[in-house]
């Protein structure tokens, strides 16, 4: 009986000591990296968003009634505005579509699965199944594309496929630059050019 009582006292003392140790312990672990990142919330969210970009042929005063020209129209199911951050930006998590208009008002279209507009640098970052379809039937496909609005310049360092329906050709490459009117096209690297159009026999 005495041994049992002593064993019970020892067990109780051990449990009590461990409990005191757990209570007295503090979390002194310093969180760094992703653990230290604070959650970021948008300033506002809009559905069925539409943004029209215009430009004026000359500087306008408050009394000037000259017409502005529409150069692009952006449409997206959802946009999230993060202008409450030190580096302002806007996201399009459900994709977007941008209609571009050249000097002759001919429309070309860009679509992507995801997009970011950096307000302070006027740079648009398009990601995921980015496709450009020009008014004259040309088509560019790439996983990522940047549009510099300040310089009207479009570029990527990713792989791309360029299809020209006029001559029936397909070009694969990596990295390119082109202007907003799509009349300047420079590929950094090409993997070859394949003509897919078949000539029709004139006698048939």
HUJOUR-V778988 format. One record per backbone hydrogen bond with DSSP energy under -0.5 kcal/mol. CO is the residue of the C=O (numbers start at 1). NH is the residue of the N-H. If there is no record, write none. Layout:
co: (CO & CO)
nh: (NH & NH)
This chain:
co: (1 & 2 & 3 & 4 & 5 & 6 & 7 & 8 & 9 & 10 & 11 & 12 & 13 & 14 & 15 & 16 & 17 & 18 & 19 & 20 & 21 & 26 & 29 & 32 & 33 & 34 & 44 & 46 & 49 & 51 & 51 & 53 & 53 & 55 & 61 & 67 & 69 & 69 & 71 & 72 & 73 & 74 & 75 & 76 & 77 & 79 & 80 & 80 & 81 & 81 & 82 & 86 & 88 & 88 & 89 & 90 & 91 & 92 & 92 & 96 & 97 & 98 & 98 & 99 & 100 & 102 & 106 & 108 & 109 & 110 & 111 & 112 & 114 & 115 & 116 & 116 & 117 & 117 & 118 & 118 & 118 & 122 & 123 & 123 & 124 & 124 & 125 & 126 & 127 & 127 & 128 & 130 & 131 & 132 & 133 & 134 & 137 & 138 & 139 & 140 & 141 & 142 & 143 & 145 & 146 & 147 & 147 & 148 & 148 & 152 & 153 & 154 & 155 & 156 & 158 & 159 & 160 & 161 & 161 & 162 & 163 & 163 & 164 & 164 & 168 & 168 & 169 & 170 & 171 & 172 & 172 & 173 & 174 & 175 & 175 & 176 & 177 & 178 & 179 & 184 & 186 & 189 & 192 & 193 & 194 & 194 & 201)
nh: (5 & 6 & 7 & 8 & 9 & 10 & 11 & 12 & 13 & 14 & 15 & 16 & 17 & 18 & 19 & 20 & 21 & 22 & 23 & 24 & 25 & 28 & 31 & 35 & 36 & 37 & 81 & 79 & 76 & 53 & 74 & 71 & 72 & 69 & 64 & 57 & 55 & 71 & 101 & 53 & 99 & 51 & 97 & 49 & 48 & 46 & 82 & 91 & 43 & 44 & 85 & 88 & 119 & 120 & 82 & 117 & 80 & 95 & 115 & 112 & 75 & 100 & 110 & 73 & 108 & 105 & 102 & 100 & 133 & 98 & 131 & 96 & 127 & 92 & 118 & 125 & 90 & 119 & 121 & 122 & 123 & 149 & 118 & 125 & 126 & 147 & 116 & 145 & 113 & 114 & 113 & 142 & 111 & 140 & 109 & 137 & 165 & 134 & 163 & 132 & 161 & 130 & 128 & 126 & 155 & 124 & 149 & 152 & 153 & 180 & 148 & 178 & 146 & 176 & 175 & 143 & 173 & 141 & 163 & 171 & 139 & 165 & 168 & 169 & 196 & 197 & 164 & 194 & 162 & 191 & 192 & 160 & 189 & 188 & 189 & 156 & 186 & 154 & 182 & 179 & 177 & 174 & 172 & 195 & 170 & 196 & 204)
